[in-house]
Amino acid sequence: MPNAQSSNRPAGSVFPIGLCLFLLAAVFLLWTEHRAHLFGVLPFAILLLCPVIHIFMHRGHGDHGRTADGRRGGNPAHPHGDRP
């Protein structure tokens, strides 16, 4: 009588392979059938990403060089950084 635990292959190794094959087939079918829709939305997606990119790019600026009392701090990289 064969024992289920005596196989050479681990019990959970078939599921990830099947899942990968299923996802590969799904991506291929979605790409071939809906490519025109994806490319049609692409210009709008780029326009919608502009504000998000702007927010992330300005994250490191802080208060744009202002000190705690509201005055501008000196910025040696900017020629007019010490103006009030």
PDB file of N, CA, C and O in Angstrom:
ATOM      1  N   MET A   1       0.842  -1.157   0.000  1.00  0.00           N
ATOM      2  CA  MET A   1       0.000   0.000   0.000  1.00  0.00           C
ATOM      3  C   MET A   1       0.900   1.236   0.000  1.00  0.00           C
ATOM      4  O   MET A   1       1.675   1.428   0.937  1.00  0.00           O
ATOM      5  N   PRO A   2       0.811   2.089  -1.047  1.00  0.00           N
ATOM      6  CA  PRO A   2       1.690   3.261  -1.121  1.00  0.00           C
ATOM      7  C   PRO A   2       1.283   4.323  -0.111  1.00  0.00           C
ATOM      8  O   PRO A   2       0.100   4.565   0.126  1.00  0.00           O
ATOM      9  N   ASN A   3       2.270   4.934   0.460  1.00  0.00           N
ATOM     10  CA  ASN A   3       2.063   5.983   1.436  1.00  0.00           C
ATOM     11  C   ASN A   3       2.131   7.340   0.718  1.00  0.00           C
ATOM     12  O   ASN A   3       2.991   7.526  -0.143  1.00  0.00           O
ATOM     13  N   ALA A   4       1.241   8.294   1.054  1.00  0.00           N
ATOM     14  CA  ALA A   4       1.191   9.601   0.386  1.00  0.00           C
ATOM     15  C   ALA A   4       2.420  10.439   0.700  1.00  0.00           C
ATOM     16  O   ALA A   4       2.779  11.317  -0.084  1.00  0.00           O
ATOM     17  N   GLN A   5       3.069  10.189   1.822  1.00  0.00           N
ATOM     18  CA  GLN A   5       4.221  10.985   2.206  1.00  0.00           C
ATOM     19  C   GLN A   5       5.524  10.433   1.652  1.00  0.00           C
ATOM     20  O   GLN A   5       6.575  11.034   1.874  1.00  0.00           O
ATOM     21  N   SER A   6       5.500   9.320   0.945  1.00  0.00           N
ATOM     22  CA  SER A   6       6.727   8.715   0.462  1.00  0.00           C
ATOM     23  C   SER A   6       7.099   9.181  -0.947  1.00  0.00           C
ATOM     24  O   SER A   6       8.038   8.634  -1.526  1.00  0.00           O
ATOM     25  N   SER A   7       6.409  10.160  -1.520  1.00  0.00           N
ATOM     26  CA  SER A   7       6.758  10.613  -2.867  1.00  0.00           C
ATOM     27  C   SER A   7       8.024  11.465  -2.807  1.00  0.00           C
ATOM     28  O   SER A   7       8.352  12.024  -1.760  1.00  0.00           O
ATOM     29  N   ASN A   8       8.722  11.561  -3.914  1.00  0.00           N
ATOM     30  CA  ASN A   8       9.966  12.312  -3.988  1.00  0.00           C
ATOM     31  C   ASN A   8       9.733  13.823  -4.086  1.00  0.00           C
ATOM     32  O   ASN A   8      10.625  14.612  -3.773  1.00  0.00           O
ATOM     33  N   ARG A   9       8.556  14.214  -4.511  1.00  0.00           N
ATOM     34  CA  ARG A   9       8.237  15.623  -4.730  1.00  0.00           C
ATOM     35  C   ARG A   9       7.526  16.187  -3.511  1.00  0.00           C
ATOM     36  O   ARG A   9       6.652  15.528  -2.949  1.00  0.00           O
ATOM     37  N   PRO A  10       7.893  17.419  -3.084  1.00  0.00           N
ATOM     38  CA  PRO A  10       7.159  18.032  -1.977  1.00  0.00           C
ATOM     39  C   PRO A  10       5.703  18.264  -2.359  1.00  0.00           C
ATOM     40  O   PRO A  10       5.388  18.493  -3.526  1.00  0.00           O
ATOM     41  N   ALA A  11       4.825  18.205  -1.375  1.00  0.00           N
ATOM     42  CA  ALA A  11       3.392  18.264  -1.637  1.00  0.00           C
ATOM     43  C   ALA A  11       2.959  19.610  -2.196  1.00  0.00           C
ATOM     44  O   ALA A  11       2.026  19.646  -2.999  1.00  0.00           O
ATOM     45  N   GLY A  12       3.577  20.706  -1.820  1.00  0.00           N
ATOM     46  CA  GLY A  12       3.138  22.026  -2.249  1.00  0.00           C
ATOM     47  C   GLY A  12       3.812  22.537  -3.505  1.00  0.00           C
ATOM     48  O   GLY A  12       3.621  23.706  -3.840  1.00  0.00           O
ATOM     49  N   SER A  13       4.585  21.744  -4.218  1.00  0.00           N
ATOM     50  CA  SER A  13       5.341  22.256  -5.361  1.00  0.00           C
ATOM     51  C   SER A  13       4.519  22.333  -6.640  1.00  0.00           C
ATOM     52  O   SER A  13       4.936  23.013  -7.577  1.00  0.00           O
ATOM     53  N   VAL A  14       3.387  21.676  -6.723  1.00  0.00           N
ATOM     54  CA  VAL A  14       2.581  21.692  -7.945  1.00  0.00           C
ATOM     55  C   VAL A  14       1.748  22.977  -8.025  1.00  0.00           C
ATOM     56  O   VAL A  14       1.558  23.514  -9.116  1.00  0.00           O
ATOM     57  N   PHE A  15       1.263  23.465  -6.919  1.00  0.00           N
ATOM     58  CA  PHE A  15       0.402  24.642  -6.918  1.00  0.00           C
ATOM     59  C   PHE A  15       1.101  25.895  -7.451  1.00  0.00           C
ATOM     60  O   PHE A  15       0.526  26.572  -8.304  1.00  0.00           O
ATOM     61  N   PRO A  16       2.317  26.243  -6.993  1.00  0.00           N
ATOM     62  CA  PRO A  16       2.963  27.459  -7.527  1.00  0.00           C
ATOM     63  C   PRO A  16       3.232  27.375  -9.030  1.00  0.00           C
ATOM     64  O   PRO A  16       3.135  28.380  -9.735  1.00  0.00           O
ATOM     65  N   ILE A  17       3.566  26.196  -9.515  1.00  0.00           N
ATOM     66  CA  ILE A  17       3.817  26.037 -10.955  1.00  0.00           C
ATOM     67  C   ILE A  17       2.517  26.241 -11.729  1.00  0.00           C
ATOM     68  O   ILE A  17       2.498  26.931 -12.748  1.00  0.00           O
ATOM     69  N   GLY A  18       1.445  25.647 -11.249  1.00  0.00           N
ATOM     70  CA  GLY A  18       0.149  25.821 -11.909  1.00  0.00           C
ATOM     71  C   GLY A  18      -0.321  27.267 -11.855  1.00  0.00           C
ATOM     72  O   GLY A  18      -0.882  27.776 -12.825  1.00  0.00           O
ATOM     73  N   LEU A  19      -0.096  27.930 -10.727  1.00  0.00           N
ATOM     74  CA  LEU A  19      -0.484  29.332 -10.594  1.00  0.00           C
ATOM     75  C   LEU A  19       0.305  30.205 -11.562  1.00  0.00           C
ATOM     76  O   LEU A  19      -0.265  31.093 -12.196  1.00  0.00           O
ATOM     77  N   CYS A  20       1.595  29.968 -11.682  1.00  0.00           N
ATOM     78  CA  CYS A  20       2.417  30.735 -12.617  1.00  0.00           C
ATOM     79  C   CYS A  20       1.966  30.532 -14.059  1.00  0.00           C
ATOM     80  O   CYS A  20       1.909  31.489 -14.829  1.00  0.00           O
ATOM     81  N   LEU A  21       1.648  29.301 -14.428  1.00  0.00           N
ATOM     82  CA  LEU A  21       1.166  29.033 -15.779  1.00  0.00           C
ATOM     83  C   LEU A  21      -0.175  29.709 -16.032  1.00  0.00           C
ATOM     84  O   LEU A  21      -0.400  30.251 -17.114  1.00  0.00           O
ATOM     85  N   PHE A  22      -1.061  29.682 -15.054  1.00  0.00           N
ATOM     86  CA  PHE A  22      -2.358  30.342 -15.197  1.00  0.00           C
ATOM     87  C   PHE A  22      -2.185  31.850 -15.355  1.00  0.00           C
ATOM     88  O   PHE A  22      -2.816  32.455 -16.222  1.00  0.00           O
ATOM     89  N   LEU A  23      -1.337  32.467 -14.528  1.00  0.00           N
ATOM     90  CA  LEU A  23      -1.116  33.905 -14.616  1.00  0.00           C
ATOM     91  C   LEU A  23      -0.446  34.295 -15.929  1.00  0.00           C
ATOM     92  O   LEU A  23      -0.761  35.340 -16.499  1.00  0.00           O
ATOM     93  N   LEU A  24       0.457  33.478 -16.404  1.00  0.00           N
ATOM     94  CA  LEU A  24       1.109  33.735 -17.685  1.00  0.00           C
ATOM     95  C   LEU A  24       0.089  33.709 -18.826  1.00  0.00           C
ATOM     96  O   LEU A  24       0.105  34.579 -19.697  1.00  0.00           O
ATOM     97  N   ALA A  25      -0.793  32.716 -18.819  1.00  0.00           N
ATOM     98  CA  ALA A  25      -1.832  32.634 -19.844  1.00  0.00           C
ATOM     99  C   ALA A  25      -2.801  33.807 -19.745  1.00  0.00           C
ATOM    100  O   ALA A  25      -3.213  34.350 -20.769  1.00  0.00           O
ATOM    101  N   ALA A  26      -3.171  34.205 -18.533  1.00  0.00           N
ATOM    102  CA  ALA A  26      -4.090  35.328 -18.349  1.00  0.00           C
ATOM    103  C   ALA A  26      -3.472  36.625 -18.839  1.00  0.00           C
ATOM    104  O   ALA A  26      -4.146  37.407 -19.511  1.00  0.00           O
ATOM    105  N   VAL A  27      -2.212  36.874 -18.523  1.00  0.00           N
ATOM    106  CA  VAL A  27      -1.546  38.088 -18.981  1.00  0.00           C
ATOM    107  C   VAL A  27      -1.439  38.100 -20.497  1.00  0.00           C
ATOM    108  O   VAL A  27      -1.650  39.139 -21.122  1.00  0.00           O
ATOM    109  N   PHE A  28      -1.116  36.970 -21.094  1.00  0.00           N
ATOM    110  CA  PHE A  28      -1.013  36.890 -22.556  1.00  0.00           C
ATOM    111  C   PHE A  28      -2.356  37.193 -23.213  1.00  0.00           C
ATOM    112  O   PHE A  28      -2.416  37.962 -24.172  1.00  0.00           O
ATOM    113  N   LEU A  29      -3.426  36.599 -22.708  1.00  0.00           N
ATOM    114  CA  LEU A  29      -4.737  36.832 -23.308  1.00  0.00           C
ATOM    115  C   LEU A  29      -5.211  38.271 -23.096  1.00  0.00           C
ATOM    116  O   LEU A  29      -5.787  38.871 -24.004  1.00  0.00           O
ATOM    117  N   LEU A  30      -4.977  38.822 -21.921  1.00  0.00           N
ATOM    118  CA  LEU A  30      -5.364  40.212 -21.681  1.00  0.00           C
ATOM    119  C   LEU A  30      -4.567  41.162 -22.577  1.00  0.00           C
ATOM    120  O   LEU A  30      -5.112  42.137 -23.094  1.00  0.00           O
ATOM    121  N   TRP A  31      -3.292  40.877 -22.757  1.00  0.00           N
ATOM    122  CA  TRP A  31      -2.459  41.732 -23.597  1.00  0.00           C
ATOM    123  C   TRP A  31      -2.913  41.676 -25.055  1.00  0.00           C
ATOM    124  O   TRP A  31      -3.025  42.715 -25.705  1.00  0.00           O
ATOM    125  N   THR A  32      -3.173  40.491 -25.570  1.00  0.00           N
ATOM    126  CA  THR A  32      -3.537  40.388 -26.978  1.00  0.00           C
ATOM    127  C   THR A  32      -4.937  40.919 -27.256  1.00  0.00           C
ATOM    128  O   THR A  32      -5.170  41.482 -28.325  1.00  0.00           O
ATOM    129  N   GLU A  33      -5.861  40.761 -26.340  1.00  0.00           N
ATOM    130  CA  GLU A  33      -7.236  41.169 -26.579  1.00  0.00           C
ATOM    131  C   GLU A  33      -7.517  42.626 -26.222  1.00  0.00           C
ATOM    132  O   GLU A  33      -8.407  43.234 -26.816  1.00  0.00           O
ATOM    133  N   HIS A  34      -6.792  43.195 -25.282  1.00  0.00           N
ATOM    134  CA  HIS A  34      -7.118  44.529 -24.787  1.00  0.00           C
ATOM    135  C   HIS A  34      -5.994  45.541 -24.984  1.00  0.00           C
ATOM    136  O   HIS A  34      -5.961  46.568 -24.306  1.00  0.00           O
ATOM    137  N   ARG A  35      -5.084  45.264 -25.895  1.00  0.00           N
ATOM    138  CA  ARG A  35      -3.953  46.156 -26.136  1.00  0.00           C
ATOM    139  C   ARG A  35      -4.418  47.527 -26.625  1.00  0.00           C
ATOM    140  O   ARG A  35      -3.866  48.544 -26.204  1.00  0.00           O
ATOM    141  N   ALA A  36      -5.408  47.576 -27.491  1.00  0.00           N
ATOM    142  CA  ALA A  36      -5.890  48.860 -28.013  1.00  0.00           C
ATOM    143  C   ALA A  36      -6.490  49.717 -26.895  1.00  0.00           C
ATOM    144  O   ALA A  36      -6.315  50.935 -26.885  1.00  0.00           O
ATOM    145  N   HIS A  37      -7.192  49.087 -25.961  1.00  0.00           N
ATOM    146  CA  HIS A  37      -7.777  49.834 -24.851  1.00  0.00           C
ATOM    147  C   HIS A  37      -6.688  50.411 -23.952  1.00  0.00           C
ATOM    148  O   HIS A  37      -6.786  51.551 -23.499  1.00  0.00           O
ATOM    149  N   LEU A  38      -5.654  49.616 -23.700  1.00  0.00           N
ATOM    150  CA  LEU A  38      -4.572  50.075 -22.842  1.00  0.00           C
ATOM    151  C   LEU A  38      -3.826  51.243 -23.472  1.00  0.00           C
ATOM    152  O   LEU A  38      -3.496  52.210 -22.785  1.00  0.00           O
ATOM    153  N   PHE A  39      -3.559  51.161 -24.772  1.00  0.00           N
ATOM    154  CA  PHE A  39      -2.845  52.246 -25.435  1.00  0.00           C
ATOM    155  C   PHE A  39      -3.719  53.482 -25.579  1.00  0.00           C
ATOM    156  O   PHE A  39      -3.194  54.593 -25.640  1.00  0.00           O
ATOM    157  N   GLY A  40      -5.035  53.322 -25.635  1.00  0.00           N
ATOM    158  CA  GLY A  40      -5.943  54.458 -25.714  1.00  0.00           C
ATOM    159  C   GLY A  40      -6.010  55.235 -24.417  1.00  0.00           C
ATOM    160  O   GLY A  40      -6.250  56.442 -24.434  1.00  0.00           O
ATOM    161  N   VAL A  41      -5.804  54.571 -23.296  1.00  0.00           N
ATOM    162  CA  VAL A  41      -5.869  55.210 -21.983  1.00  0.00           C
ATOM    163  C   VAL A  41      -4.508  55.789 -21.580  1.00  0.00           C
ATOM    164  O   VAL A  41      -4.438  56.608 -20.665  1.00  0.00           O
ATOM    165  N   LEU A  42      -3.450  55.382 -22.237  1.00  0.00           N
ATOM    166  CA  LEU A  42      -2.099  55.780 -21.853  1.00  0.00           C
ATOM    167  C   LEU A  42      -1.891  57.295 -21.787  1.00  0.00           C
ATOM    168  O   LEU A  42      -1.300  57.751 -20.808  1.00  0.00           O
ATOM    169  N   PRO A  43      -2.328  58.108 -22.748  1.00  0.00           N
ATOM    170  CA  PRO A  43      -2.125  59.561 -22.613  1.00  0.00           C
ATOM    171  C   PRO A  43      -2.815  60.146 -21.378  1.00  0.00           C
ATOM    172  O   PRO A  43      -2.264  61.025 -20.715  1.00  0.00           O
ATOM    173  N   PHE A  44      -4.013  59.660 -21.075  1.00  0.00           N
ATOM    174  CA  PHE A  44      -4.718  60.156 -19.896  1.00  0.00           C
ATOM    175  C   PHE A  44      -4.028  59.706 -18.606  1.00  0.00           C
ATOM    176  O   PHE A  44      -4.001  60.449 -17.624  1.00  0.00           O
ATOM    177  N   ALA A  45      -3.483  58.517 -18.608  1.00  0.00           N
ATOM    178  CA  ALA A  45      -2.767  58.024 -17.427  1.00  0.00           C
ATOM    179  C   ALA A  45      -1.520  58.864 -17.170  1.00  0.00           C
ATOM    180  O   ALA A  45      -1.183  59.145 -16.020  1.00  0.00           O
ATOM    181  N   ILE A  46      -0.840  59.262 -18.235  1.00  0.00           N
ATOM    182  CA  ILE A  46       0.347  60.111 -18.065  1.00  0.00           C
ATOM    183  C   ILE A  46      -0.051  61.460 -17.497  1.00  0.00           C
ATOM    184  O   ILE A  46       0.629  61.988 -16.617  1.00  0.00           O
ATOM    185  N   LEU A  47      -1.158  62.030 -17.995  1.00  0.00           N
ATOM    186  CA  LEU A  47      -1.618  63.317 -17.476  1.00  0.00           C
ATOM    187  C   LEU A  47      -2.051  63.207 -16.017  1.00  0.00           C
ATOM    188  O   LEU A  47      -1.827  64.134 -15.238  1.00  0.00           O
ATOM    189  N   LEU A  48      -2.660  62.101 -15.639  1.00  0.00           N
ATOM    190  CA  LEU A  48      -3.083  61.925 -14.259  1.00  0.00           C
ATOM    191  C   LEU A  48      -1.902  61.675 -13.320  1.00  0.00           C
ATOM    192  O   LEU A  48      -1.991  61.953 -12.124  1.00  0.00           O
ATOM    193  N   LEU A  49      -0.812  61.158 -13.850  1.00  0.00           N
ATOM    194  CA  LEU A  49       0.368  60.909 -13.023  1.00  0.00           C
ATOM    195  C   LEU A  49       1.180  62.173 -12.762  1.00  0.00           C
ATOM    196  O   LEU A  49       1.989  62.198 -11.834  1.00  0.00           O
ATOM    197  N   CYS A  50       0.984  63.217 -13.557  1.00  0.00           N
ATOM    198  CA  CYS A  50       1.773  64.447 -13.372  1.00  0.00           C
ATOM    199  C   CYS A  50       1.640  65.028 -11.964  1.00  0.00           C
ATOM    200  O   CYS A  50       2.666  65.338 -11.357  1.00  0.00           O
ATOM    201  N   PRO A  51       0.429  65.194 -11.406  1.00  0.00           N
ATOM    202  CA  PRO A  51       0.356  65.730 -10.036  1.00  0.00           C
ATOM    203  C   PRO A  51       1.011  64.825  -9.003  1.00  0.00           C
ATOM    204  O   PRO A  51       1.615  65.309  -8.046  1.00  0.00           O
ATOM    205  N   VAL A  52       0.896  63.528  -9.189  1.00  0.00           N
ATOM    206  CA  VAL A  52       1.501  62.593  -8.236  1.00  0.00           C
ATOM    207  C   VAL A  52       3.027  62.698  -8.296  1.00  0.00           C
ATOM    208  O   VAL A  52       3.692  62.720  -7.260  1.00  0.00           O
ATOM    209  N   ILE A  53       3.566  62.761  -9.483  1.00  0.00           N
ATOM    210  CA  ILE A  53       5.014  62.900  -9.636  1.00  0.00           C
ATOM    211  C   ILE A  53       5.466  64.228  -9.040  1.00  0.00           C
ATOM    212  O   ILE A  53       6.514  64.292  -8.397  1.00  0.00           O
ATOM    213  N   HIS A  54       4.691  65.283  -9.247  1.00  0.00           N
ATOM    214  CA  HIS A  54       5.020  66.595  -8.702  1.00  0.00           C
ATOM    215  C   HIS A  54       5.101  66.554  -7.177  1.00  0.00           C
ATOM    216  O   HIS A  54       6.012  67.132  -6.584  1.00  0.00           O
ATOM    217  N   ILE A  55       4.155  65.876  -6.550  1.00  0.00           N
ATOM    218  CA  ILE A  55       4.152  65.765  -5.091  1.00  0.00           C
ATOM    219  C   ILE A  55       5.397  65.029  -4.606  1.00  0.00           C
ATOM    220  O   ILE A  55       6.040  65.461  -3.650  1.00  0.00           O
ATOM    221  N   PHE A  56       5.738  63.927  -5.257  1.00  0.00           N
ATOM    222  CA  PHE A  56       6.902  63.154  -4.822  1.00  0.00           C
ATOM    223  C   PHE A  56       8.211  63.888  -5.095  1.00  0.00           C
ATOM    224  O   PHE A  56       9.170  63.741  -4.336  1.00  0.00           O
ATOM    225  N   MET A  57       8.262  64.665  -6.152  1.00  0.00           N
ATOM    226  CA  MET A  57       9.492  65.385  -6.449  1.00  0.00           C
ATOM    227  C   MET A  57       9.719  66.529  -5.472  1.00  0.00           C
ATOM    228  O   MET A  57      10.869  66.864  -5.188  1.00  0.00           O
ATOM    229  N   HIS A  58       8.658  67.138  -4.948  1.00  0.00           N
ATOM    230  CA  HIS A  58       8.804  68.255  -4.024  1.00  0.00           C
ATOM    231  C   HIS A  58       8.854  67.822  -2.569  1.00  0.00           C
ATOM    232  O   HIS A  58       8.906  68.675  -1.683  1.00  0.00           O
ATOM    233  N   ARG A  59       8.840  66.560  -2.302  1.00  0.00           N
ATOM    234  CA  ARG A  59       8.820  66.083  -0.927  1.00  0.00           C
ATOM    235  C   ARG A  59      10.082  66.494  -0.165  1.00  0.00           C
ATOM    236  O   ARG A  59       9.996  66.769   1.032  1.00  0.00           O
ATOM    237  N   GLY A  60      11.221  66.543  -0.797  1.00  0.00           N
ATOM    238  CA  GLY A  60      12.457  66.871  -0.122  1.00  0.00           C
ATOM    239  C   GLY A  60      12.694  68.360   0.042  1.00  0.00           C
ATOM    240  O   GLY A  60      13.670  68.742   0.688  1.00  0.00           O
ATOM    241  N   HIS A  61      11.850  69.219  -0.511  1.00  0.00           N
ATOM    242  CA  HIS A  61      12.065  70.652  -0.437  1.00  0.00           C
ATOM    243  C   HIS A  61      11.747  71.226   0.936  1.00  0.00           C
ATOM    244  O   HIS A  61      12.311  72.253   1.311  1.00  0.00           O
ATOM    245  N   GLY A  62      10.876  70.602   1.680  1.00  0.00           N
ATOM    246  CA  GLY A  62      10.492  71.148   2.979  1.00  0.00           C
ATOM    247  C   GLY A  62       9.718  72.440   2.810  1.00  0.00           C
ATOM    248  O   GLY A  62       8.723  72.488   2.086  1.00  0.00           O
ATOM    249  N   ASP A  63      10.182  73.494   3.484  1.00  0.00           N
ATOM    250  CA  ASP A  63       9.514  74.791   3.402  1.00  0.00           C
ATOM    251  C   ASP A  63      10.209  75.718   2.413  1.00  0.00           C
ATOM    252  O   ASP A  63      10.170  76.936   2.587  1.00  0.00           O
ATOM    253  N   HIS A  64      10.824  75.189   1.414  1.00  0.00           N
ATOM    254  CA  HIS A  64      11.493  75.949   0.362  1.00  0.00           C
ATOM    255  C   HIS A  64      12.540  76.900   0.939  1.00  0.00           C
ATOM    256  O   HIS A  64      12.653  78.043   0.495  1.00  0.00           O
ATOM    257  N   GLY A  65      13.286  76.443   1.902  1.00  0.00           N
ATOM    258  CA  GLY A  65      14.392  77.210   2.437  1.00  0.00           C
ATOM    259  C   GLY A  65      14.014  78.230   3.488  1.00  0.00           C
ATOM    260  O   GLY A  65      14.859  79.042   3.865  1.00  0.00           O
ATOM    261  N   ARG A  66      12.806  78.229   3.973  1.00  0.00           N
ATOM    262  CA  ARG A  66      12.388  79.198   4.997  1.00  0.00           C
ATOM    263  C   ARG A  66      12.793  78.685   6.375  1.00  0.00           C
ATOM    264  O   ARG A  66      12.773  77.485   6.646  1.00  0.00           O
ATOM    265  N   THR A  67      13.155  79.620   7.222  1.00  0.00           N
ATOM    266  CA  THR A  67      13.528  79.269   8.590  1.00  0.00           C
ATOM    267  C   THR A  67      12.283  79.240   9.463  1.00  0.00           C
ATOM    268  O   THR A  67      11.177  79.470   8.972  1.00  0.00           O
ATOM    269  N   ALA A  68      12.448  78.961  10.743  1.00  0.00           N
ATOM    270  CA  ALA A  68      11.313  78.836  11.656  1.00  0.00           C
ATOM    271  C   ALA A  68      10.569  80.154  11.837  1.00  0.00           C
ATOM    272  O   ALA A  68       9.367  80.144  12.102  1.00  0.00           O
ATOM    273  N   ASP A  69      11.267  81.306  11.699  1.00  0.00           N
ATOM    274  CA  ASP A  69      10.592  82.591  11.880  1.00  0.00           C
ATOM    275  C   ASP A  69       9.994  83.129  10.578  1.00  0.00           C
ATOM    276  O   ASP A  69       9.505  84.259  10.558  1.00  0.00           O
ATOM    277  N   GLY A  70      10.019  82.358   9.501  1.00  0.00           N
ATOM    278  CA  GLY A  70       9.366  82.748   8.259  1.00  0.00           C
ATOM    279  C   GLY A  70      10.276  83.405   7.238  1.00  0.00           C
ATOM    280  O   GLY A  70       9.862  83.636   6.102  1.00  0.00           O
ATOM    281  N   ARG A  71      11.532  83.714   7.631  1.00  0.00           N
ATOM    282  CA  ARG A  71      12.455  84.322   6.680  1.00  0.00           C
ATOM    283  C   ARG A  71      13.117  83.248   5.847  1.00  0.00           C
ATOM    284  O   ARG A  71      13.164  82.079   6.232  1.00  0.00           O
ATOM    285  N   ARG A  72      13.623  83.656   4.708  1.00  0.00           N
ATOM    286  CA  ARG A  72      14.345  82.709   3.872  1.00  0.00           C
ATOM    287  C   ARG A  72      15.749  82.520   4.404  1.00  0.00           C
ATOM    288  O   ARG A  72      16.421  83.481   4.777  1.00  0.00           O
ATOM    289  N   GLY A  73      16.175  81.298   4.436  1.00  0.00           N
ATOM    290  CA  GLY A  73      17.549  81.023   4.836  1.00  0.00           C
ATOM    291  C   GLY A  73      18.474  81.198   3.648  1.00  0.00           C
ATOM    292  O   GLY A  73      18.027  81.151   2.502  1.00  0.00           O
ATOM    293  N   GLY A  74      19.732  81.394   3.901  1.00  0.00           N
ATOM    294  CA  GLY A  74      20.698  81.558   2.821  1.00  0.00           C
ATOM    295  C   GLY A  74      20.928  80.249   2.094  1.00  0.00           C
ATOM    296  O   GLY A  74      21.081  79.201   2.721  1.00  0.00           O
ATOM    297  N   ASN A  75      20.952  80.310   0.774  1.00  0.00           N
ATOM    298  CA  ASN A  75      21.177  79.128  -0.045  1.00  0.00           C
ATOM    299  C   ASN A  75      22.368  79.408  -0.937  1.00  0.00           C
ATOM    300  O   ASN A  75      22.237  80.179  -1.888  1.00  0.00           O
ATOM    301  N   PRO A  76      23.527  78.818  -0.675  1.00  0.00           N
ATOM    302  CA  PRO A  76      24.705  79.126  -1.471  1.00  0.00           C
ATOM    303  C   PRO A  76      24.577  78.668  -2.918  1.00  0.00           C
ATOM    304  O   PRO A  76      25.282  79.191  -3.782  1.00  0.00           O
ATOM    305  N   ALA A  77      23.707  77.717  -3.211  1.00  0.00           N
ATOM    306  CA  ALA A  77      23.562  77.234  -4.574  1.00  0.00           C
ATOM    307  C   ALA A  77      22.702  78.177  -5.414  1.00  0.00           C
ATOM    308  O   ALA A  77      22.759  78.119  -6.643  1.00  0.00           O
ATOM    309  N   HIS A  78      21.921  79.030  -4.791  1.00  0.00           N
ATOM    310  CA  HIS A  78      21.032  79.938  -5.499  1.00  0.00           C
ATOM    311  C   HIS A  78      21.579  81.361  -5.307  1.00  0.00           C
ATOM    312  O   HIS A  78      21.826  81.763  -4.170  1.00  0.00           O
ATOM    313  N   PRO A  79      21.773  82.126  -6.375  1.00  0.00           N
ATOM    314  CA  PRO A  79      22.385  83.449  -6.220  1.00  0.00           C
ATOM    315  C   PRO A  79      21.539  84.430  -5.418  1.00  0.00           C
ATOM    316  O   PRO A  79      22.093  85.355  -4.825  1.00  0.00           O
ATOM    317  N   HIS A  80      20.227  84.265  -5.375  1.00  0.00           N
ATOM    318  CA  HIS A  80      19.360  85.176  -4.654  1.00  0.00           C
ATOM    319  C   HIS A  80      18.718  84.492  -3.457  1.00  0.00           C
ATOM    320  O   HIS A  80      17.606  84.851  -3.069  1.00  0.00           O
ATOM    321  N   GLY A  81      19.398  83.509  -2.860  1.00  0.00           N
ATOM    322  CA  GLY A  81      18.821  82.737  -1.768  1.00  0.00           C
ATOM    323  C   GLY A  81      18.727  83.494  -0.463  1.00  0.00           C
ATOM    324  O   GLY A  81      18.005  83.066   0.439  1.00  0.00           O
ATOM    325  N   ASP A  82      19.434  84.606  -0.330  1.00  0.00           N
ATOM    326  CA  ASP A  82      19.391  85.321   0.937  1.00  0.00           C
ATOM    327  C   ASP A  82      18.443  86.516   0.914  1.00  0.00           C
ATOM    328  O   ASP A  82      18.457  87.329   1.837  1.00  0.00           O
ATOM    329  N   ARG A  83      17.621  86.633  -0.127  1.00  0.00           N
ATOM    330  CA  ARG A  83      16.633  87.719  -0.178  1.00  0.00           C
ATOM    331  C   ARG A  83      15.504  87.485   0.799  1.00  0.00           C
ATOM    332  O   ARG A  83      15.155  86.337   1.074  1.00  0.00           O
ATOM    333  N   PRO A  84      14.916  88.560   1.336  1.00  0.00           N
ATOM    334  CA  PRO A  84      13.766  88.377   2.235  1.00  0.00           C
ATOM    335  C   PRO A  84      12.510  88.051   1.469  1.00  0.00           C
ATOM    336  O   PRO A  84      11.452  87.866   2.070  1.00  0.00           O
TER     337      PRO A  84
END
